[in-house]
Amino acid sequence: MFYYFSRFLIRLALPIYLRKLIVKNVASVTGKGPFLLASNHPDSFFDALVIGSVLTKPIHTLTRGDVFKKPAVAFWLRQINLIPVFRGSEGRQYVKNHDVTAQQAYNALKQGGAVVVFSEGICVNEWRLRPLGKGTARMAHQIWYGPDALTDMEVIPTGVNYEHFRGPDKRVSLGFGNAIRPGDIRTNPDEYEKWLREFNEILDARMNQEILTLPPDLSKQNREAEMDRFFGGTVEKRSRNPILAMLGILGRGLHWPLYSFFVKKSAKLTARSVFYDSVLFGLLLYLYPVIVGLLSILVGVFAGFQIGLAVFVLLPLLAWAGSKF
């Protein structure tokens, strides 16, 4: 239930937080499944939020296990279908959890679900595909050729691309590539290591077709030109309509103190690491509706129900206007 509630809030919040969301070839993941979505990982938990927001079926996401070490945090992460992946480097006591992780992912796939795996293994804020680990290939081999095999599973190369990695007002592109099926790999599955290498070569090529690649030394002007090309042209930052422009100014002015608080809190909690965007969006996602609700009740008590209801409706609309105009 919490997963569906969160997805509902995310679908309401993303149009405010993002300048533009472009989704390519979503038809490739609207069938019965099962689907293993092999994605790049440039923006921490925010990547899974973007992917999950556009799919009709719920997703399960494999994510780093160290964030599950606190029981209270682990409880809420599991409510939104996150599956921990522990590495041997994190301690031998976690090695036994590998089988649990694999079984949870397999159970989701067996029910025709979608599992997201970040094939690079780590998150880095940059515009390129990093070298792929072997984790996705191993999962695919196990699911296609292991006990109780799921030969109808498709691996979907997935690319998430951001205009920037710090806060709202950005263009985002989500692309789903051509599916990889067992017959696409010509190597005999019994030649395990060779099979893994060929799988990764195919996955790397198909993922790169969905991912924006920019050299790190590219000038700001050339980077902006490449961004405009990739995201389909420039976007008008503010409306020339005076009424909409005034609504935008009013929305930004009313929300600036609260937004500034969340920005500072997120920076302090994450030290502006790769988690910054996810934490900022998460705080806004869950706390902003609570604040609006409490404020509306307070206004309603002193000024009447109708005015309180108007505050409840108008504040989110002004937040949207502030982000768009």
N, C-alpha and C positions, 0 to 999 in steps of 0.2 A: 504493500500500500504506500509506504514512504517513497519507494522508487517512482511510482506513477505520479504522486503528488509533486515530487521534485522535478520530474520531466515536464509536468504542467507549468510549474513556475519558470523553468528554464526556457520553455517556448514563449512565455510571455516576456521574459527579461532580455533574451538575446536581441530582439529588434530594437531595444533601447540601448543595450550595451555596445552593439556592433553598428558600424556605419552601413555595411552591406554584407550579406551572406550569399555566396554563390555555390550551388550544389550541382555537380556534374554526374550524369549517368547513374542516378539513384535507382533507376529501374533494375539495375543488376543485382540489387539487394532487397528487392520487394517480393521475391518468390518465397517458397515454403522453407528453404534452407535445408540443412544447416550451413552457416557461413562462418568462416574464420577470417576476420578482417585484419589484415596485416598492414599496420599503419606506421607512418613516421611519428616522431615524438618531440615536436619543437616547443610545446607550451604546457607541460605537466598535465594536471587533471583536466585542464580546460579542453584538451584534445578529445577526451572521452565525452565531455559534455556536448561539444559540437556534433560529434558523430551520433550520439544517442538522441539528440534533439530532432534529427531528420528521419530517423527510422521509425516505422510503425511498431515493430516488435521490440521488446526489451533487449538490452545488450548486457552482457557480462564482460567485465574488463579486467585483464591481468595487470596488476600494478605492483610496485616495489613493496616488499614485505615489511621493511623497517617502519613504515608508517602505521602498521597494525600492532606495534608492540604495547601501546597503551590500550587497556581493555575498553575504556569508554569510547576512544576514537575508533577502535576496531569494530565495535558494535554498530556505529553509525555508517561506517564505510561499507559494511556488509549489507546494510539496508538498501544501498544504492547499487548492489550487485558487483562490488569490487572483489576480486579474488587475489589474495596475496601470493607473490612469488618471492620465495626466500632463496638467497644465494648461499653457496657453501662458505663464502668469505665472511658471511654475517654470523657464523657460528655453527659448529657441528650439530647443536641441538635442533637446528632448523631443517637439517637434511631430510628428516622423516616427513616433513610437511610437503615435500615435492610430490609425493604420491597423492596427497590430499588435494593439492592444487590441480594436478592433472585430472583427477576424478571429477572435481567440481566443474572444470571446463568441459570434460567429456559429457557429463550429465546435461549441461545446458545445450550442447550441440545435439545430443541424442533426441532432445525434445524439439528439434528444428529451430533452435535459437541462434543467436549471433554472439560470438566471442571476439573481443578486440584484444589483439596482442601487439605491443609496440616492438617492432622487429629490430630496431636499432639497439634496444636494451637500456639506453640511458636517454635522458632529456637534456637537450642543449638548445638555447635560443639562437637559431641560425637558419639561413635559407639554403639548405642543401640536405640531401639524404646522406646520413653517416653510414659507415660500413655495417652491414647486417650481421647480427649474431646468428648462431645456429638454432636458437630456441624455437623459432617459428617452423623451420624445416623439420626439427625433431618432432614437434607436435603434429605436423601434417603427416609425417611418416607413421607415427604411432596410431593416429586416428584412421588412416587409410589402410594400414597393413597389420595393425595390432589385433588383439583379441576383441571380438565383437565389433569389427571394423565398420566404419561409416564411409562407404565408398562414394556416397552421393554428396559428401561435404565439398564445398568450393572454397578456395582461398581467394579472397578479394583484395588485390593491392589497393591500398587506400592512402591518399595524400591530403594532409591538412596544411594549409598555407595561410600565413598571417602578414598583414601589412606592417605591424609592429607587435611587440610583446609586452607592452606596458600600459595597461588600462583600456578604457573604452575608445569609441570613435575610430574603429579600424575596419578595413575590408578583410573578409575571410573567405577562402575558397576550400571546398571539400569535394574531392574527386574520387570516384570509385572506378578502378581500372578493369581490364579484361580478366575474368576469373581464371585461376589455375586449377586444373583438374588432374587426376592421377595420370591420364594418358598423355599429358603435356611433357612429362619427364621420361625421356627415352632410356635412361639408365635403369638397369635391373634393381628393384628395391632391395635385393639381397646384398648388393654392393653399397653398403650403408653410407660410408663417408663420401663416395663418389656421387651417390644419389643426393645427399645433402648439398654438395657443392653445386650440382646442376640446378636443384630447386632454387637455391639462393641466387644464382645467375639470372634465372627467369624472373624471380620476384624482384630483384634489384632493377632490372630493365623496365618492368611494368610499373613499379612504384615511381621510378624517375619520370615517367610520362605524366604523372599526376602532381609532381612536386616542383615548385618554383626553386630554381637554382641560381644563386647570385654569388659572384666572387666576393670574398671579404674585403678586398681593397677597392671595390667599385665606388666611384664618386657618388655623392648624394644626388646630384642631378641625373646621372645615368641610372641610379637605383630607382629613383622615382619614375623614370621613363619605363623601366622594365616592369615596375609594379603596375603602372597604368595599362601596359600591354597585357600582362598576365590577368589582371582583374577586369579587363574589358572596358578600358577607358577611364577618364577622370570622373570624379564624383563632386558635384556641387556641394561645397561645405555648408553654406547657409542660404536660406531662401531669400529671394529678392522681393517677395511679397511682404509689404510692411506689417500686415497683421500677423502673419506667421512668424516673422522676424521678432516682433514684440513678444509673442507667446514663447518663443525660444529663449529670449533674454529673461523673461519672467521665470520660466522653468529652471534655467541655470542659476538664477539669483536665489530662488527659494531653496534649491537643493545644495548649493555650494557649501554651506557650513557642515551639513551631514556628510556629503561626499568627501570633503577634506578630512573629516575625522576618520572615515573608513580608509582613505589613502594612507594616512599616517599610521593607522593601526596595522594595515597590511604590510607596510614597509618595515615596521618594527618586528612583526611576527616572522617575516621571511628573510629579513636582511636584504631585501630586493633580489632574492635568488630567483630561480626558474619557477618557484611556487607563487611568486607575487601575483600574477594575473589570476590564478585559480583562487587564491585566498580572497583577493579583492572582490571578485565576482561572487564567490560563495557568501561573503559577509553581506553584500548587497542583496543577494538572492533570498536569503532566509531572514535577515534582520529588517530590511526595508519594509516588507509587508507588515511585520509586527509593529514597527514604529508608526506606520500610517494608520493601522488599525487602532492602536492605543490613542493616538492623537485625535482620530475621528470620534472615538468614544468620549474623550475628554471634552472636545468641542461640542458634541451632541448633548452632554450633560448640562453645560452652561448656556449654550446658544440654541438648543433645540435639535430634534432628530434630523430634520431636513438639511440643516446647515452641516451637521456632522456627516451625513450621507454625501453631501456635495464635496466635502473635504476628502472623503474616502475615494471618490471617483475622480476628482479633478487633480489631485496630487500626482498619481501615476501618469495621467494624461499630460500634465505639464512636464514631468520627467522625460517622457517620450518626445515632446515638443522641443525641450532643451537639448536633446541629443541630436535631433534632426534639423532644426532650424536655427 
